[in-house]
Amino acid sequence: MQINIKITTKASRNEVIEIKRKFLHVLTTAVPEKGKANKALVDLLSNHYKIPKSSIKIIKGLSNKNKVVDLDI
């Protein structure tokens, strides 16, 4: 399943906010340096959907706040 994500880095908390079924707004305290925010995104999605991290792939937007992620559910 592919979902569109808008990520906000350097937020005051870590949270996944479901806007619509295939669109999420993710807040993370991680900084957007050296893949830290992307790693935090994968960790948050893994906990939110209760799936292994290996089931999550960022397809588009590795260096952008708007991302497309594929979840192997």
Long-range contacts (C-beta under 8 A, 24 or more apart in sequence): 1-70, 1-71, 1-73, 2-59, 2-68, 2-69, 2-70, 2-71, 3-68, 3-69, 3-71, 4-66, 4-67, 4-68, 5-41, 5-61, 5-66, 5-67, 5-68, 5-69, 6-65, 6-66, 6-67, 7-37, 7-41, 7-65, 7-66, 7-67, 8-65, 9-37, 9-65, 14-40, 14-44, 15-44, 16-44, 16-45, 16-48, 35-62, 38-62, 41-67, 41-69, 45-69, 45-71, 49-73
